[in-house]
Structure formats: structure tokens, C-alpha cells
Amino acid sequence: MARSYSGRDTGIAIALMLLACALVAATTLIAKMLGSGSGTDALHPLQVSAGRFVFALAALLPLTAWLRPPLSGGNWRNHILRVLFGWAGITCLFAASSVMRLADATAISFLNPIVAMMLSIPLLGERVGAWRWAAAAIAFAGAAILSEPGTDAFQPIALVALTAAFFMGSEAILIKKLADTEPPLRILFINNLIGACLAATAASFVWRMPTPDQWVLLAVLGVTMVTVQAIFIQAMRRGEASFVMPFFYTTLIFAGLYDYLVFDERPTAAGMVGAVLIVAGALTIAWRERIQRRRWTARGKKAAG
């Protein structure tokens, strides 16, 4: 039987999701400040992603020591692949954000559910209908408009943001596989443990001693990422996912606001049109998945009856 949610729970879920969105955009802002220099020497994206994982792990250690989730067993192959894709995705996103407008880089990264949908066909054996293929085409058209190829405004770094979307979409497939069989805290801890080792090793090849201010920003980045994940889980527990998830796209609004307040950058017409198309495509896919789940539920009840 599907769980029912009260109006109060739904309101809290929306508020939590909006808070998570503000913090997600803030992590991209911090990455841009670190990667662009902002008054001092810029840090390499590999160093920024290392800070994200190392300080996130440090924040998780006390909670893990207290709750002691089982760490043995599990599908370590999927864990390692998930970390590889996640680390590559976040590093590419941080690299793109250091050059592009935050809202533009964020919008392109929102192609990741489209990528996940496409990968679900060979990897999960899922069937994708005409509606979702059309939504994918709309979203990719939005990415093309946003990046303005063939014009003086085109930024090759947009291809890095697109690469981030592909890595994150691949990660989403692996998260889905892991979430079906393993507890959330174990997934979170293993992700940050392996990620910290991988990211720190990669960063050692481009290491430059951060300034005290940069150390603070790196710590804030890591702790904020863990906080976002915790808030996101609470939002999902208090509201129906298909209702709450669309609010995640308000991250674009926060990213645009931070860009304006901190860097005095305004969105372009192409950027706004492209972002709208990307979000429209992603929301259409979410809508079709909701309909599909309802059909499966109805068939299951009919078979059980």
C-alpha cells in the first residue's frame, strides 16, 4: 500500500528540497570561487574535488562510528564504478563552473537523468517509449542552444559540462542498483571513503598548497555536500518523490542568483531558453516514469487479487 503524506509533511518536504537546492548551487559557487581564483591563485579542479571528498568523509566519520553500519559484503564492483563516475562527473562540473556561468553549467549537468534513461536500456533492461525519447531530444536541443555552437559566444568548456552530465548519468544507474540492496549510510560512507582516496591521489599530481581561506572553502564544500545529501533524504521521506523532485530544478534559480550577486553575471537569452528546454525534457521523463510506475502498481494489485 502506498504511503499517504499529510499537507504538513508535504510542505516540509518542499521546504527541505528548496534548502537542498540552495546548498547545491552554493557548492558550485564555492567550486567556482576556488577554481577561478577570486583574488588569489586558482586551485586545479582535481584539488577542488579532492577537498569535496576528503572533508565530506571527515564529516561522516563521527556518524559512521556512532551508528556502525555494516561495511562488509555488498557489491564492491558497483561501489568502485559508482565512485569513478561520480568523481569524474563532479570534477568536470567543477572545471566547467570555474569558467562558465553557474546557471549554464548547472543546466547542462541536468542532462544526467536523460543520460541515465538512455543507459537504463542496455544496463537495466528497461523499455523507453516515444514520449521519453522525444523528451531527450528536447533536452539535448536545449543544451545545444545554451552552448551556442558556431557563434562567438560558444565556450568549448561547455563540452566539459556535457561530459559531466554523462558521468553523472552513469553514476545514477549504479546508485539505483546499489540502493536496491544496500543501506543508505553504507553507500554514502563507502562512496566518500573510496572517493577521498581516489581524489587525493589524483590531486597529488597537481598539488599546490591552498591559502588559509581556500582551506576554509574546501572544508565548507565537503561538509555542505554531505549536508545536502542528508537534507535530500529527509525531503524524500516526507513527500512523494514524483511530487518533490521537480522542485530540485530551482537549483537553476539559485545558481543564477549567486552568479549575479557574487560575479555580477547575468543570464543570456540563449542560456535561459536552453535551460527551459533541458528542464522541460527532464520533467517530461519524470512524468512518464510516474505514469509507468502507476501502471506497474495497478498490474501488481490486479495479479495479486
Short mmCIF file of the C-alpha atoms (twelve columns), coordinates in Angstrom:
data_MODEL
# 
_entry.id   MODEL 
# 
loop_
_atom_site.group_PDB 
_atom_site.id 
_atom_site.type_symbol 
_atom_site.label_atom_id 
_atom_site.label_alt_id 
_atom_site.label_comp_id 
_atom_site.label_asym_id 
_atom_site.label_seq_id 
_atom_site.Cartn_x 
_atom_site.Cartn_y 
_atom_site.Cartn_z 
_atom_site.pdbx_PDB_model_num 
ATOM 1   C CA . MET A 1   0.000  0.000   0.000   1 
ATOM 2   C CA . ALA A 2   1.354  3.421   -0.942  1 
ATOM 3   C CA . ARG A 3   2.186  5.695   1.931   1 
ATOM 4   C CA . SER A 4   -0.008 8.771   2.401   1 
ATOM 5   C CA . TYR A 5   1.523  12.162  3.220   1 
ATOM 6   C CA . SER A 6   -0.090 14.953  5.225   1 
ATOM 7   C CA . GLY A 7   -0.202 18.531  3.985   1 
ATOM 8   C CA . ARG A 8   2.277  19.478  6.720   1 
ATOM 9   C CA . ASP A 9   4.705  16.730  5.661   1 
ATOM 10  C CA . THR A 10  4.458  17.814  2.036   1 
ATOM 11  C CA . GLY A 11  5.124  21.439  2.966   1 
ATOM 12  C CA . ILE A 12  8.175  20.439  4.999   1 
ATOM 13  C CA . ALA A 13  9.389  18.254  2.114   1 
ATOM 14  C CA . ILE A 14  9.173  21.194  -0.297  1 
ATOM 15  C CA . ALA A 15  10.990 23.482  2.153   1 
ATOM 16  C CA . LEU A 16  13.745 20.890  2.638   1 
ATOM 17  C CA . MET A 17  14.124 20.409  -1.105  1 
ATOM 18  C CA . LEU A 18  14.417 24.160  -1.674  1 
ATOM 19  C CA . LEU A 19  17.060 24.333  1.070   1 
ATOM 20  C CA . ALA A 20  18.936 21.467  -0.590  1 
ATOM 21  C CA . CYS A 21  18.769 23.325  -3.924  1 
ATOM 22  C CA . ALA A 22  20.185 26.498  -2.383  1 
ATOM 23  C CA . LEU A 23  23.063 24.470  -0.918  1 
ATOM 24  C CA . VAL A 24  23.718 22.539  -4.146  1 
ATOM 25  C CA . ALA A 25  24.048 25.827  -6.013  1 
ATOM 26  C CA . ALA A 26  26.267 27.088  -3.181  1 
ATOM 27  C CA . THR A 27  28.673 24.163  -3.651  1 
ATOM 28  C CA . THR A 28  29.001 25.065  -7.333  1 
ATOM 29  C CA . LEU A 29  29.579 28.687  -6.328  1 
ATOM 30  C CA . ILE A 30  32.336 27.643  -3.905  1 
ATOM 31  C CA . ALA A 31  33.917 25.480  -6.608  1 
ATOM 32  C CA . LYS A 32  33.861 28.442  -8.988  1 
ATOM 33  C CA . MET A 33  35.472 30.714  -6.384  1 
ATOM 34  C CA . LEU A 34  38.226 28.152  -5.809  1 
ATOM 35  C CA . GLY A 35  38.694 27.297  -9.482  1 
ATOM 36  C CA . SER A 36  38.660 30.856  -10.813 1 
ATOM 37  C CA . GLY A 37  40.952 32.276  -8.142  1 
ATOM 38  C CA . SER A 38  38.694 35.071  -6.840  1 
ATOM 39  C CA . GLY A 39  41.581 37.287  -5.754  1 
ATOM 40  C CA . THR A 40  44.209 34.575  -5.342  1 
ATOM 41  C CA . ASP A 41  45.765 31.743  -7.363  1 
ATOM 42  C CA . ALA A 42  43.169 29.290  -8.650  1 
ATOM 43  C CA . LEU A 43  43.091 25.694  -7.469  1 
ATOM 44  C CA . HIS A 44  43.028 22.890  -10.023 1 
ATOM 45  C CA . PRO A 45  39.616 21.145  -10.345 1 
ATOM 46  C CA . LEU A 46  41.268 17.929  -9.139  1 
ATOM 47  C CA . GLN A 47  42.191 19.681  -5.889  1 
ATOM 48  C CA . VAL A 48  38.691 21.080  -5.518  1 
ATOM 49  C CA . SER A 49  37.064 17.669  -5.956  1 
ATOM 50  C CA . ALA A 50  39.602 16.200  -3.517  1 
ATOM 51  C CA . GLY A 51  38.511 18.744  -0.919  1 
ATOM 52  C CA . ARG A 52  34.890 17.822  -1.577  1 
ATOM 53  C CA . PHE A 53  35.519 14.109  -0.850  1 
ATOM 54  C CA . VAL A 54  38.096 14.379  1.948   1 
ATOM 55  C CA . PHE A 55  36.139 16.854  4.060   1 
ATOM 56  C CA . ALA A 56  32.865 15.040  3.351   1 
ATOM 57  C CA . LEU A 57  34.479 11.865  4.676   1 
ATOM 58  C CA . ALA A 58  35.707 13.727  7.759   1 
ATOM 59  C CA . ALA A 59  32.156 14.936  8.410   1 
ATOM 60  C CA . LEU A 60  30.770 11.403  8.021   1 
ATOM 61  C CA . LEU A 61  33.267 9.625   10.285  1 
ATOM 62  C CA . PRO A 62  31.615 10.550  13.630  1 
ATOM 63  C CA . LEU A 63  28.169 9.496   12.369  1 
ATOM 64  C CA . THR A 64  29.530 6.244   10.968  1 
ATOM 65  C CA . ALA A 65  31.385 5.482   14.210  1 
ATOM 66  C CA . TRP A 66  28.186 6.091   16.181  1 
ATOM 67  C CA . LEU A 67  25.727 4.144   14.001  1 
ATOM 68  C CA . ARG A 68  28.225 1.480   12.883  1 
ATOM 69  C CA . PRO A 69  26.595 0.470   9.587   1 
ATOM 70  C CA . PRO A 70  27.733 -2.944  8.255   1 
ATOM 71  C CA . LEU A 71  30.543 -2.387  5.768   1 
ATOM 72  C CA . SER A 72  31.264 -5.999  4.847   1 
ATOM 73  C CA . GLY A 73  29.567 -7.643  1.902   1 
ATOM 74  C CA . GLY A 74  27.919 -5.522  -0.729  1 
ATOM 75  C CA . ASN A 75  28.717 -5.162  -4.397  1 
ATOM 76  C CA . TRP A 76  32.168 -3.594  -4.326  1 
ATOM 77  C CA . ARG A 77  32.457 -3.608  -8.108  1 
ATOM 78  C CA . ASN A 78  29.421 -1.330  -8.366  1 
ATOM 79  C CA . HIS A 79  30.695 0.808   -5.483  1 
ATOM 80  C CA . ILE A 80  34.041 1.358   -7.210  1 
ATOM 81  C CA . LEU A 81  32.437 2.102   -10.576 1 
ATOM 82  C CA . ARG A 82  29.967 4.487   -8.929  1 
ATOM 83  C CA . VAL A 83  32.837 6.362   -7.262  1 
ATOM 84  C CA . LEU A 84  34.817 6.566   -10.508 1 
ATOM 85  C CA . PHE A 85  31.864 8.020   -12.406 1 
ATOM 86  C CA . GLY A 86  30.856 10.313  -9.545  1 
ATOM 87  C CA . TRP A 87  34.371 11.664  -9.053  1 
ATOM 88  C CA . ALA A 88  34.845 12.223  -12.787 1 
ATOM 89  C CA . GLY A 89  31.441 13.908  -13.040 1 
ATOM 90  C CA . ILE A 90  31.924 16.307  -10.143 1 
ATOM 91  C CA . THR A 91  35.467 17.167  -11.289 1 
ATOM 92  C CA . CYS A 92  34.204 18.011  -14.788 1 
ATOM 93  C CA . LEU A 93  31.344 20.059  -13.325 1 
ATOM 94  C CA . PHE A 94  33.736 21.999  -11.076 1 
ATOM 95  C CA . ALA A 95  36.050 22.612  -14.053 1 
ATOM 96  C CA . ALA A 96  33.163 23.900  -16.179 1 
ATOM 97  C CA . SER A 97  31.785 26.047  -13.349 1 
ATOM 98  C CA . SER A 98  35.122 27.806  -12.919 1 
ATOM 99  C CA . VAL A 99  34.739 29.276  -16.429 1 
ATOM 100 C CA . MET A 100 31.043 29.215  -17.345 1 
ATOM 101 C CA . ARG A 101 28.084 30.950  -15.751 1 
ATOM 102 C CA . LEU A 102 26.886 28.859  -12.822 1 
ATOM 103 C CA . ALA A 103 23.362 28.596  -14.210 1 
ATOM 104 C CA . ASP A 104 24.632 27.422  -17.615 1 
ATOM 105 C CA . ALA A 105 26.952 24.752  -16.194 1 
ATOM 106 C CA . THR A 106 24.209 23.605  -13.816 1 
ATOM 107 C CA . ALA A 107 21.636 23.423  -16.620 1 
ATOM 108 C CA . ILE A 108 23.882 21.249  -18.788 1 
ATOM 109 C CA . SER A 109 24.592 18.959  -15.823 1 
ATOM 110 C CA . PHE A 110 20.817 18.457  -15.552 1 
ATOM 111 C CA . LEU A 111 21.083 16.288  -18.665 1 
ATOM 112 C CA . ASN A 112 22.208 13.472  -16.360 1 
ATOM 113 C CA . PRO A 113 18.691 11.962  -15.927 1 
ATOM 114 C CA . ILE A 114 18.436 11.886  -19.737 1 
ATOM 115 C CA . VAL A 115 21.732 10.010  -19.896 1 
ATOM 116 C CA . ALA A 116 20.563 7.674   -17.120 1 
ATOM 117 C CA . MET A 117 17.400 6.942   -19.109 1 
ATOM 118 C CA . MET A 118 19.423 6.066   -22.210 1 
ATOM 119 C CA . LEU A 119 21.815 3.848   -20.244 1 
ATOM 120 C CA . SER A 120 18.931 2.077   -18.490 1 
ATOM 121 C CA . ILE A 121 18.140 0.311   -21.779 1 
ATOM 122 C CA . PRO A 122 21.352 -1.773  -22.056 1 
ATOM 123 C CA . LEU A 123 22.250 -1.834  -18.350 1 
ATOM 124 C CA . LEU A 124 18.877 -2.337  -16.643 1 
ATOM 125 C CA . GLY A 125 16.857 -3.797  -19.489 1 
ATOM 126 C CA . GLU A 126 14.250 -1.033  -19.283 1 
ATOM 127 C CA . ARG A 127 11.986 -0.094  -22.180 1 
ATOM 128 C CA . VAL A 128 11.847 3.543   -23.275 1 
ATOM 129 C CA . GLY A 129 8.838  4.822   -25.197 1 
ATOM 130 C CA . ALA A 130 8.374  7.609   -27.722 1 
ATOM 131 C CA . TRP A 131 7.489  10.211  -25.069 1 
ATOM 132 C CA . ARG A 132 10.792 9.820   -23.270 1 
ATOM 133 C CA . TRP A 133 12.831 9.763   -26.479 1 
ATOM 134 C CA . ALA A 134 11.121 12.989  -27.525 1 
ATOM 135 C CA . ALA A 135 11.898 14.497  -24.110 1 
ATOM 136 C CA . ALA A 136 15.555 13.501  -24.505 1 
ATOM 137 C CA . ALA A 137 15.692 15.179  -27.918 1 
ATOM 138 C CA . ILE A 138 14.186 18.377  -26.474 1 
ATOM 139 C CA . ALA A 139 16.707 18.413  -23.614 1 
ATOM 140 C CA . PHE A 140 19.703 17.908  -25.907 1 
ATOM 141 C CA . ALA A 141 18.374 20.636  -28.202 1 
ATOM 142 C CA . GLY A 142 18.302 22.882  -25.131 1 
ATOM 143 C CA . ALA A 143 21.936 22.044  -24.399 1 
ATOM 144 C CA . ALA A 144 22.870 22.915  -27.990 1 
ATOM 145 C CA . ILE A 145 21.060 26.262  -27.804 1 
ATOM 146 C CA . LEU A 146 22.606 27.077  -24.428 1 
ATOM 147 C CA . SER A 147 26.171 26.414  -25.578 1 
ATOM 148 C CA . GLU A 148 25.640 28.457  -28.807 1 
ATOM 149 C CA . PRO A 149 27.879 26.427  -31.154 1 
ATOM 150 C CA . GLY A 150 29.065 28.228  -34.290 1 
ATOM 151 C CA . THR A 151 28.928 31.660  -32.642 1 
ATOM 152 C CA . ASP A 152 31.493 33.852  -30.912 1 
ATOM 153 C CA . ALA A 153 29.682 33.116  -27.639 1 
ATOM 154 C CA . PHE A 154 30.450 29.380  -27.861 1 
ATOM 155 C CA . GLN A 155 32.584 28.109  -24.988 1 
ATOM 156 C CA . PRO A 156 34.379 24.786  -25.563 1 
ATOM 157 C CA . ILE A 157 34.235 24.283  -21.787 1 
ATOM 158 C CA . ALA A 158 30.513 23.543  -22.310 1 
ATOM 159 C CA . LEU A 159 31.643 20.170  -23.666 1 
ATOM 160 C CA . VAL A 160 33.235 19.504  -20.276 1 
ATOM 161 C CA . ALA A 161 29.889 20.254  -18.594 1 
ATOM 162 C CA . LEU A 162 28.228 17.866  -21.046 1 
ATOM 163 C CA . THR A 163 30.814 15.216  -20.162 1 
ATOM 164 C CA . ALA A 164 29.927 15.769  -16.500 1 
ATOM 165 C CA . ALA A 165 26.287 15.012  -17.323 1 
ATOM 166 C CA . PHE A 166 27.268 11.712  -18.954 1 
ATOM 167 C CA . PHE A 167 29.396 10.662  -15.979 1 
ATOM 168 C CA . MET A 168 26.652 11.641  -13.514 1 
ATOM 169 C CA . GLY A 169 24.033 9.781   -15.526 1 
ATOM 170 C CA . SER A 170 26.217 6.675   -15.403 1 
ATOM 171 C CA . GLU A 171 26.612 7.156   -11.656 1 
ATOM 172 C CA . ALA A 172 22.819 7.404   -11.268 1 
ATOM 173 C CA . ILE A 173 22.381 3.943   -12.798 1 
ATOM 174 C CA . LEU A 174 24.855 2.453   -10.320 1 
ATOM 175 C CA . ILE A 175 23.242 4.274   -7.383  1 
ATOM 176 C CA . LYS A 176 19.923 2.756   -8.421  1 
ATOM 177 C CA . LYS A 177 21.465 -0.715  -8.413  1 
ATOM 178 C CA . LEU A 178 23.128 -0.201  -5.023  1 
ATOM 179 C CA . ALA A 179 20.060 1.376   -3.402  1 
ATOM 180 C CA . ASP A 180 18.023 -1.757  -4.133  1 
ATOM 181 C CA . THR A 181 20.227 -3.930  -1.928  1 
ATOM 182 C CA . GLU A 182 22.275 -1.793  0.486   1 
ATOM 183 C CA . PRO A 183 21.531 0.666   3.347   1 
ATOM 184 C CA . PRO A 184 21.942 4.401   2.575   1 
ATOM 185 C CA . LEU A 185 24.646 5.165   5.171   1 
ATOM 186 C CA . ARG A 186 26.872 2.351   3.935   1 
ATOM 187 C CA . ILE A 187 26.518 3.587   0.348   1 
ATOM 188 C CA . LEU A 188 27.293 7.145   1.444   1 
ATOM 189 C CA . PHE A 189 30.293 6.202   3.596   1 
ATOM 190 C CA . ILE A 190 31.872 3.848   1.051   1 
ATOM 191 C CA . ASN A 191 31.373 6.432   -1.692  1 
ATOM 192 C CA . ASN A 192 33.206 9.121   0.241   1 
ATOM 193 C CA . LEU A 193 35.887 6.745   1.573   1 
ATOM 194 C CA . ILE A 194 36.899 5.444   -1.853  1 
ATOM 195 C CA . GLY A 195 36.292 8.865   -3.381  1 
ATOM 196 C CA . ALA A 196 38.624 10.543  -0.885  1 
ATOM 197 C CA . CYS A 197 41.423 8.070   -1.680  1 
ATOM 198 C CA . LEU A 198 40.936 8.399   -5.435  1 
ATOM 199 C CA . ALA A 199 40.548 12.184  -5.444  1 
ATOM 200 C CA . ALA A 200 43.512 12.759  -3.116  1 
ATOM 201 C CA . THR A 201 45.737 10.559  -5.289  1 
ATOM 202 C CA . ALA A 202 44.715 12.422  -8.453  1 
ATOM 203 C CA . ALA A 203 45.156 15.806  -6.759  1 
ATOM 204 C CA . SER A 204 48.696 14.934  -5.657  1 
ATOM 205 C CA . PHE A 205 49.866 15.326  -9.275  1 
ATOM 206 C CA . VAL A 206 48.690 18.948  -9.451  1 
ATOM 207 C CA . TRP A 207 49.039 19.858  -5.779  1 
ATOM 208 C CA . ARG A 208 49.506 23.460  -4.756  1 
ATOM 209 C CA . MET A 209 49.252 24.481  -1.118  1 
ATOM 210 C CA . PRO A 210 45.891 26.239  -0.615  1 
ATOM 211 C CA . THR A 211 45.739 29.521  1.248   1 
ATOM 212 C CA . PRO A 212 44.011 29.569  4.672   1 
ATOM 213 C CA . ASP A 213 40.869 30.998  3.045   1 
ATOM 214 C CA . GLN A 214 40.909 28.249  0.432   1 
ATOM 215 C CA . TRP A 215 41.235 25.581  3.137   1 
ATOM 216 C CA . VAL A 216 38.114 27.002  4.761   1 
ATOM 217 C CA . LEU A 217 36.222 26.963  1.462   1 
ATOM 218 C CA . LEU A 218 37.298 23.376  0.770   1 
ATOM 219 C CA . ALA A 219 36.069 22.317  4.207   1 
ATOM 220 C CA . VAL A 220 32.767 24.139  3.723   1 
ATOM 221 C CA . LEU A 221 32.402 22.486  0.311   1 
ATOM 222 C CA . GLY A 222 32.818 18.964  1.692   1 
ATOM 223 C CA . VAL A 223 30.560 19.456  4.716   1 
ATOM 224 C CA . THR A 224 27.903 21.141  2.577   1 
ATOM 225 C CA . MET A 225 27.853 18.214  0.142   1 
ATOM 226 C CA . VAL A 226 27.146 15.771  2.985   1 
ATOM 227 C CA . THR A 227 24.528 18.121  4.437   1 
ATOM 228 C CA . VAL A 228 22.778 18.300  1.065   1 
ATOM 229 C CA . GLN A 229 22.578 14.518  0.889   1 
ATOM 230 C CA . ALA A 230 21.098 14.306  4.391   1 
ATOM 231 C CA . ILE A 231 18.521 17.029  3.663   1 
ATOM 232 C CA . PHE A 232 17.637 15.374  0.361   1 
ATOM 233 C CA . ILE A 233 16.946 12.047  2.103   1 
ATOM 234 C CA . GLN A 234 14.688 13.777  4.644   1 
ATOM 235 C CA . ALA A 235 12.787 15.540  1.860   1 
ATOM 236 C CA . MET A 236 12.194 12.212  0.117   1 
ATOM 237 C CA . ARG A 237 10.922 10.655  3.346   1 
ATOM 238 C CA . ARG A 238 8.378  13.416  3.943   1 
ATOM 239 C CA . GLY A 239 6.887  13.683  0.461   1 
ATOM 240 C CA . GLU A 240 6.160  11.623  -2.623  1 
ATOM 241 C CA . ALA A 241 9.303  11.595  -4.755  1 
ATOM 242 C CA . SER A 242 7.451  12.298  -8.009  1 
ATOM 243 C CA . PHE A 243 5.982  15.443  -6.428  1 
ATOM 244 C CA . VAL A 244 9.054  16.688  -4.557  1 
ATOM 245 C CA . MET A 245 11.766 16.026  -7.184  1 
ATOM 246 C CA . PRO A 246 10.649 18.687  -9.718  1 
ATOM 247 C CA . PHE A 247 11.437 21.343  -7.100  1 
ATOM 248 C CA . PHE A 248 15.097 20.326  -7.447  1 
ATOM 249 C CA . TYR A 249 15.255 22.319  -10.666 1 
ATOM 250 C CA . THR A 250 15.000 25.530  -8.651  1 
ATOM 251 C CA . THR A 251 18.749 24.972  -8.258  1 
ATOM 252 C CA . LEU A 252 18.982 26.902  -11.535 1 
ATOM 253 C CA . ILE A 253 17.339 29.931  -9.927  1 
ATOM 254 C CA . PHE A 254 19.760 29.883  -7.005  1 
ATOM 255 C CA . ALA A 255 22.737 29.402  -9.353  1 
ATOM 256 C CA . GLY A 256 21.667 32.396  -11.429 1 
ATOM 257 C CA . LEU A 257 21.136 34.472  -8.284  1 
ATOM 258 C CA . TYR A 258 24.581 33.609  -6.887  1 
ATOM 259 C CA . ASP A 259 26.182 34.382  -10.248 1 
ATOM 260 C CA . TYR A 260 24.598 37.828  -10.223 1 
ATOM 261 C CA . LEU A 261 25.343 38.628  -6.570  1 
ATOM 262 C CA . VAL A 262 28.935 37.358  -6.470  1 
ATOM 263 C CA . PHE A 263 30.228 37.683  -10.045 1 
ATOM 264 C CA . ASP A 264 27.778 40.251  -11.485 1 
ATOM 265 C CA . GLU A 265 26.991 37.857  -14.344 1 
ATOM 266 C CA . ARG A 266 23.551 37.938  -15.960 1 
ATOM 267 C CA . PRO A 267 21.940 35.069  -17.869 1 
ATOM 268 C CA . THR A 268 21.830 35.310  -21.657 1 
ATOM 269 C CA . ALA A 269 18.703 34.767  -23.741 1 
ATOM 270 C CA . ALA A 270 20.206 31.587  -25.211 1 
ATOM 271 C CA . GLY A 271 21.072 30.384  -21.725 1 
ATOM 272 C CA . MET A 272 17.521 30.874  -20.455 1 
ATOM 273 C CA . VAL A 273 15.894 29.211  -23.489 1 
ATOM 274 C CA . GLY A 274 18.324 26.294  -23.325 1 
ATOM 275 C CA . ALA A 275 17.787 25.832  -19.587 1 
ATOM 276 C CA . VAL A 276 13.998 25.824  -20.019 1 
ATOM 277 C CA . LEU A 277 14.226 23.120  -22.699 1 
ATOM 278 C CA . ILE A 278 16.586 20.969  -20.612 1 
ATOM 279 C CA . VAL A 279 14.325 21.187  -17.564 1 
ATOM 280 C CA . ALA A 280 11.228 20.557  -19.712 1 
ATOM 281 C CA . GLY A 281 12.814 17.397  -21.101 1 
ATOM 282 C CA . ALA A 282 13.850 16.150  -17.663 1 
ATOM 283 C CA . LEU A 283 10.411 16.860  -16.164 1 
ATOM 284 C CA . THR A 284 8.696  15.064  -19.044 1 
ATOM 285 C CA . ILE A 285 10.786 11.979  -18.369 1 
ATOM 286 C CA . ALA A 286 9.924  12.164  -14.651 1 
ATOM 287 C CA . TRP A 287 6.223  12.478  -15.553 1 
ATOM 288 C CA . ARG A 288 6.324  9.440   -17.849 1 
ATOM 289 C CA . GLU A 289 8.188  7.401   -15.226 1 
ATOM 290 C CA . ARG A 290 5.489  8.269   -12.697 1 
ATOM 291 C CA . ILE A 291 2.789  7.060   -15.091 1 
ATOM 292 C CA . GLN A 292 4.764  3.867   -15.754 1 
ATOM 293 C CA . ARG A 293 5.139  3.156   -12.023 1 
ATOM 294 C CA . ARG A 294 1.395  3.587   -11.527 1 
ATOM 295 C CA . ARG A 295 0.721  1.100   -14.319 1 
ATOM 296 C CA . TRP A 296 3.103  -1.417  -12.774 1 
ATOM 297 C CA . THR A 297 1.468  -0.947  -9.366  1 
ATOM 298 C CA . ALA A 298 -2.003 -1.422  -10.845 1 
ATOM 299 C CA . ARG A 299 -0.907 -4.585  -12.663 1 
ATOM 300 C CA . GLY A 300 0.673  -5.923  -9.487  1 
ATOM 301 C CA . LYS A 301 -2.515 -5.364  -7.492  1 
ATOM 302 C CA . LYS A 302 -4.594 -6.962  -10.230 1 
ATOM 303 C CA . ALA A 303 -2.315 -10.003 -10.326 1 
ATOM 304 C CA . ALA A 304 -2.367 -10.271 -6.519  1 
ATOM 305 C CA . GLY A 305 -6.170 -10.018 -6.491  1 
# 
